[in-house]
Amino acid sequence: MPGSTILEIDLDKIKYNTSQVVERCHRKGIEVIGVTKGFSAIHQIVSAMVEGGIDGLADSRMENIIELREKGFTQPITLLRIPRLSNVMEVVNYTDTSINSEITVIKALAQAAKELKKIHQVILMVDVGDLREGVLQENVLEMAKQITRFKEIKLIGLGTNMGCFGGILPSSNNLEVLVKLGCAVENQLGLKLEIISGGGTSTLMLIGNDEVPAGINQLRIGEGILLGTDTTNNRKIRWLHQDAFLLRAEVIEVKSKPSIPTGTIGRDAFGNIPEFIDIGVRKRAIVAMGKQDVNIQGINPVDERLTILGASSDHLILDIEDSEHEIKVGDVIAFSLAYSGLLSVSDSKYVGKQFKSNSGANNE
């Protein structure tokens, strides 16, 4: 796709990252669910995760899940957002499992399952401190008891989420709380829970340190597999690739300009009042990409001597004064992505997708 802004995706590196995560988790008796929401469930990437040995798939968007089923993916799929009352029929029809914390929603799922003549699996989410979804610890037993009254619903486990809202890190202590609650549910209700789901990428650090409590047997991994990073712990995972995704955009202007605008400064196109520091005349480049294409806070130039000065909806301005290379109009500048960048750019219709693998490159 010449001339376009391109997201370059190395499927072999994603497959490798998947296999490495799966291998390390399987050694601890932990299954890995591949989270596909971070890249809008682009089917070529999902296939690479499947080839890497993923145990199942998970997404927060029913639109993505339905598309995966229509593309022929038969792996177990978990809905990673509490179902809406308005779409329980779709949830039961297209997913194997959903995470839940509201009895009203579970009742509606049971009714949908009855109509569809299915059994729907449920993971009860428990809030161990991050304050996103989940019942409080003291309410787990009562909630589990209510769930077991619906014969069309199978309570298969407990789960928790950390790091996504409150920034709370997983620890052996808070995961042990989840394990103990699972044991209490089993003992008092006389059932066997198949899954104790102990979070996502941030829990991989505990895997490496051998600090995951016995009983945790599932992780839901997205960022680690895709980017080889762990944002919550602010680290690169050294045994994974960090460059499976590269964003490339074309230079459309190169000029030396003052570092402070001339005139009265008001608000920019997004309602913000920009601030500038006078560092003299600097060489700058504009690339054909802006906030409508990607979350600018989620990208960084691969050339660390380049600095992002800012962006409008369609233009990204870079300070290129210190670059060791002569950058000219028509050149392409590469950017690495953080999770927020990947999340936005994967769903942009303005950014082409180019896939690399040993079988060759192709565009979407």
NORQUI-V163248 format. One record per pair of residues at least 12 apart in sequence whose C-alpha atoms are under 7 Angstrom apart, sorted by the first residue. I is the first residue (numbers start at 1). J is the second residue. D is the distance in whole Angstrom. If there is no record, write none. Layout:
i=I j=J d=D
i=I j=J d=D
This chain:
i=3 j=250 d=7
i=4 j=351 d=7
i=4 j=352 d=7
i=5 j=248 d=6
i=5 j=249 d=5
i=5 j=250 d=7
i=5 j=289 d=7
i=5 j=351 d=5
i=5 j=352 d=6
i=6 j=247 d=6
i=6 j=248 d=5
i=6 j=249 d=7
i=6 j=351 d=5
i=6 j=352 d=5
i=6 j=353 d=6
i=6 j=354 d=7
i=7 j=245 d=7
i=7 j=246 d=6
i=7 j=247 d=5
i=7 j=248 d=6
i=7 j=351 d=7
i=7 j=352 d=6
i=7 j=353 d=5
i=7 j=354 d=6
i=8 j=245 d=6
i=8 j=246 d=5
i=8 j=247 d=6
i=8 j=353 d=6
i=8 j=354 d=5
i=8 j=355 d=6
i=9 j=244 d=6
i=9 j=245 d=5
i=9 j=246 d=7
i=9 j=354 d=6
i=9 j=355 d=5
i=9 j=356 d=6
i=10 j=244 d=5
i=10 j=245 d=6
i=10 j=355 d=6
i=10 j=356 d=5
i=10 j=357 d=6
i=11 j=45 d=6
i=11 j=48 d=6
i=11 j=355 d=7
i=11 j=356 d=6
i=11 j=357 d=5
i=12 j=357 d=5
i=13 j=241 d=6
i=13 j=244 d=6
i=14 j=48 d=6
i=14 j=49 d=7
i=14 j=225 d=6
i=14 j=226 d=6
i=14 j=244 d=6
i=15 j=48 d=5
i=15 j=49 d=5
i=15 j=51 d=6
i=15 j=52 d=5
i=16 j=52 d=6
i=17 j=225 d=5
i=17 j=240 d=6
i=17 j=241 d=7
i=18 j=49 d=6
i=18 j=52 d=5
i=18 j=53 d=7
i=18 j=54 d=7
i=18 j=225 d=5
i=19 j=52 d=5
i=19 j=53 d=6
i=22 j=53 d=7
i=22 j=54 d=7
i=29 j=217 d=6
i=30 j=216 d=7
i=30 j=217 d=4
i=30 j=218 d=5
i=30 j=219 d=7
i=31 j=55 d=6
i=31 j=217 d=6
i=31 j=218 d=5
i=31 j=219 d=6
i=32 j=54 d=6
i=32 j=55 d=5
i=32 j=56 d=7
i=32 j=218 d=6
i=32 j=219 d=5
i=32 j=220 d=6
i=32 j=221 d=7
i=33 j=54 d=6
i=33 j=55 d=6
i=33 j=56 d=5
i=33 j=57 d=5
i=33 j=58 d=6
i=33 j=219 d=6
i=33 j=220 d=5
i=33 j=221 d=6
i=34 j=49 d=7
i=34 j=54 d=6
i=34 j=56 d=6
i=34 j=57 d=5
i=34 j=58 d=6
i=34 j=220 d=6
i=34 j=221 d=5
i=34 j=222 d=6
i=35 j=57 d=6
i=35 j=58 d=5
i=35 j=59 d=6
i=35 j=220 d=6
i=35 j=221 d=6
i=35 j=222 d=5
i=36 j=57 d=7
i=36 j=58 d=6
i=36 j=59 d=5
i=36 j=222 d=7
i=37 j=59 d=5
i=37 j=60 d=6
i=38 j=222 d=7
i=38 j=342 d=7
i=38 j=343 d=5
i=39 j=342 d=6
i=39 j=343 d=6
i=39 j=346 d=5
i=40 j=64 d=7
i=40 j=346 d=6
i=40 j=347 d=6
i=41 j=64 d=6
i=43 j=68 d=7
i=56 j=75 d=6
i=56 j=76 d=5
i=56 j=77 d=6
i=57 j=75 d=7
i=57 j=76 d=6
i=57 j=77 d=5
i=57 j=78 d=6
i=58 j=77 d=5
i=58 j=78 d=5
i=58 j=79 d=6
i=58 j=80 d=6
i=59 j=78 d=7
i=59 j=79 d=5
i=59 j=80 d=5
i=60 j=79 d=6
i=60 j=80 d=5
i=60 j=81 d=5
i=66 j=94 d=6
i=76 j=96 d=6
i=77 j=95 d=5
i=77 j=96 d=6
i=77 j=97 d=7
i=78 j=95 d=6
i=78 j=96 d=6
i=78 j=97 d=5
i=78 j=98 d=5
i=79 j=95 d=7
i=79 j=97 d=6
i=79 j=98 d=5
i=79 j=99 d=6
i=80 j=98 d=6
i=80 j=99 d=6
i=81 j=99 d=6
i=82 j=99 d=6
i=82 j=100 d=5
i=83 j=105 d=7
i=85 j=105 d=6
i=85 j=108 d=7
i=88 j=108 d=7
i=88 j=109 d=5
i=88 j=112 d=6
i=89 j=112 d=5
i=92 j=109 d=7
i=92 j=112 d=7
i=92 j=113 d=6
i=92 j=120 d=6
i=96 j=120 d=6
i=96 j=121 d=6
i=97 j=120 d=6
i=97 j=121 d=5
i=97 j=122 d=5
i=98 j=121 d=7
i=98 j=122 d=5
i=98 j=123 d=6
i=99 j=122 d=6
i=99 j=123 d=5
i=99 j=124 d=6
i=99 j=125 d=6
i=100 j=122 d=7
i=100 j=123 d=6
i=100 j=124 d=5
i=100 j=125 d=6
i=101 j=124 d=6
i=101 j=125 d=6
i=101 j=134 d=5
i=101 j=135 d=6
i=110 j=150 d=6
i=110 j=152 d=5
i=110 j=153 d=6
i=113 j=152 d=6
i=114 j=152 d=6
i=118 j=152 d=7
i=119 j=152 d=5
i=119 j=153 d=6
i=119 j=154 d=7
i=120 j=152 d=6
i=120 j=153 d=5
i=120 j=154 d=6
i=121 j=153 d=6
i=121 j=154 d=5
i=121 j=155 d=6
i=121 j=156 d=6
i=122 j=153 d=7
i=122 j=154 d=6
i=122 j=155 d=5
i=122 j=156 d=6
i=123 j=155 d=6
i=123 j=156 d=6
i=123 j=157 d=5
i=123 j=158 d=5
i=123 j=159 d=6
i=124 j=157 d=6
i=124 j=158 d=5
i=124 j=159 d=6
i=125 j=158 d=6
i=125 j=159 d=5
i=125 j=160 d=5
i=126 j=158 d=7
i=126 j=159 d=6
i=126 j=160 d=5
i=127 j=160 d=6
i=128 j=160 d=7
i=128 j=174 d=6
i=129 j=168 d=7
i=130 j=162 d=5
i=130 j=163 d=7
i=130 j=165 d=6
i=130 j=166 d=5
i=130 j=167 d=7
i=130 j=168 d=5
i=131 j=165 d=7
i=131 j=166 d=6
i=132 j=165 d=6
i=141 j=185 d=6
i=145 j=189 d=7
i=156 j=193 d=5
i=156 j=194 d=5
i=156 j=195 d=6
i=157 j=193 d=5
i=157 j=194 d=6
i=157 j=195 d=4
i=157 j=196 d=6
i=158 j=182 d=7
i=158 j=195 d=6
i=158 j=196 d=5
i=158 j=197 d=6
i=159 j=196 d=6
i=159 j=197 d=4
i=159 j=198 d=6
i=160 j=197 d=6
i=160 j=198 d=6
i=160 j=199 d=6
i=161 j=199 d=5
i=162 j=199 d=6
i=163 j=232 d=6
i=167 j=232 d=7
i=169 j=202 d=7
i=170 j=202 d=7
i=170 j=203 d=6
i=172 j=211 d=6
i=172 j=212 d=6
i=172 j=213 d=6
i=175 j=198 d=6
i=175 j=213 d=7
i=176 j=213 d=6
i=179 j=196 d=7
i=179 j=215 d=6
i=179 j=216 d=7
i=195 j=217 d=6
i=195 j=218 d=7
i=196 j=215 d=7
i=196 j=216 d=5
i=196 j=217 d=6
i=196 j=218 d=6
i=197 j=216 d=6
i=197 j=217 d=6
i=197 j=218 d=5
i=197 j=219 d=6
i=198 j=216 d=6
i=198 j=218 d=6
i=198 j=219 d=6
i=199 j=219 d=5
i=199 j=220 d=6
i=200 j=219 d=5
i=200 j=220 d=5
i=200 j=221 d=5
i=201 j=221 d=5
i=201 j=222 d=7
i=201 j=223 d=6
i=201 j=224 d=5
i=201 j=230 d=6
i=202 j=230 d=6
i=202 j=232 d=6
i=202 j=233 d=6
i=223 j=339 d=6
i=226 j=244 d=7
i=227 j=241 d=7
i=227 j=242 d=5
i=227 j=243 d=7
i=227 j=244 d=7
i=228 j=240 d=5
i=228 j=241 d=5
i=228 j=242 d=5
i=229 j=242 d=7
i=245 j=336 d=7
i=245 j=337 d=7
i=246 j=334 d=6
i=246 j=335 d=6
i=246 j=336 d=5
i=246 j=337 d=7
i=247 j=334 d=6
i=247 j=335 d=5
i=247 j=336 d=6
i=248 j=332 d=6
i=248 j=333 d=6
i=248 j=334 d=4
i=248 j=335 d=6
i=249 j=287 d=6
i=249 j=288 d=6
i=249 j=289 d=7
i=249 j=332 d=5
i=249 j=333 d=6
i=249 j=334 d=7
i=250 j=287 d=5
i=250 j=288 d=6
i=250 j=330 d=6
i=250 j=331 d=6
i=250 j=332 d=4
i=250 j=333 d=6
i=251 j=285 d=7
i=251 j=286 d=6
i=251 j=287 d=4
i=251 j=288 d=6
i=251 j=329 d=5
i=251 j=330 d=5
i=251 j=331 d=5
i=251 j=332 d=6
i=252 j=286 d=6
i=252 j=287 d=5
i=252 j=288 d=6
i=252 j=329 d=5
i=252 j=330 d=6
i=253 j=285 d=6
i=253 j=286 d=5
i=253 j=329 d=6
i=254 j=284 d=6
i=254 j=285 d=4
i=254 j=286 d=7
i=254 j=328 d=6
i=254 j=329 d=6
i=255 j=283 d=6
i=255 j=284 d=5
i=255 j=285 d=7
i=256 j=281 d=6
i=256 j=282 d=5
i=256 j=283 d=4
i=256 j=284 d=6
i=257 j=281 d=5
i=257 j=282 d=6
i=257 j=283 d=6
i=258 j=280 d=6
i=258 j=281 d=4
i=258 j=282 d=6
i=259 j=277 d=7
i=259 j=278 d=5
i=259 j=279 d=6
i=259 j=280 d=6
i=259 j=281 d=6
i=259 j=282 d=7
i=260 j=276 d=6
i=260 j=277 d=7
i=260 j=278 d=6
i=282 j=319 d=7
i=282 j=321 d=6
i=283 j=319 d=6
i=283 j=320 d=6
i=283 j=321 d=5
i=284 j=317 d=7
i=284 j=318 d=5
i=284 j=319 d=5
i=284 j=320 d=5
i=284 j=321 d=7
i=285 j=317 d=6
i=285 j=318 d=5
i=285 j=319 d=7
i=285 j=320 d=7
i=286 j=315 d=6
i=286 j=316 d=5
i=286 j=317 d=5
i=286 j=318 d=6
i=287 j=315 d=6
i=287 j=316 d=5
i=287 j=317 d=7
i=288 j=314 d=6
i=288 j=315 d=6
i=288 j=316 d=7
i=289 j=314 d=5
i=289 j=315 d=5
i=289 j=316 d=6
i=290 j=311 d=6
i=290 j=312 d=6
i=290 j=313 d=5
i=290 j=314 d=4
i=290 j=315 d=5
i=290 j=316 d=5
i=291 j=311 d=7
i=291 j=312 d=6
i=291 j=313 d=5
i=291 j=314 d=7
i=292 j=313 d=5
i=292 j=314 d=7
i=293 j=345 d=6
i=293 j=348 d=6
i=293 j=350 d=6
i=293 j=351 d=7
i=294 j=341 d=6
i=294 j=344 d=5
i=294 j=345 d=5
i=295 j=340 d=7
i=295 j=341 d=5
i=295 j=344 d=6
i=296 j=341 d=7
i=298 j=337 d=6
i=298 j=338 d=5
i=298 j=339 d=7
i=298 j=340 d=5
i=298 j=341 d=4
i=299 j=335 d=6
i=299 j=336 d=6
i=299 j=337 d=5
i=299 j=338 d=6
i=299 j=341 d=6
i=300 j=335 d=5
i=300 j=336 d=5
i=300 j=337 d=7
i=301 j=334 d=6
i=301 j=335 d=4
i=301 j=336 d=6
i=302 j=334 d=6
i=302 j=335 d=5
i=302 j=336 d=6
i=305 j=322 d=6
i=305 j=323 d=5
i=306 j=318 d=7
i=306 j=319 d=6
i=306 j=320 d=5
i=306 j=322 d=7
i=306 j=323 d=6
i=307 j=319 d=5
i=307 j=320 d=7
i=352 j=364 d=6
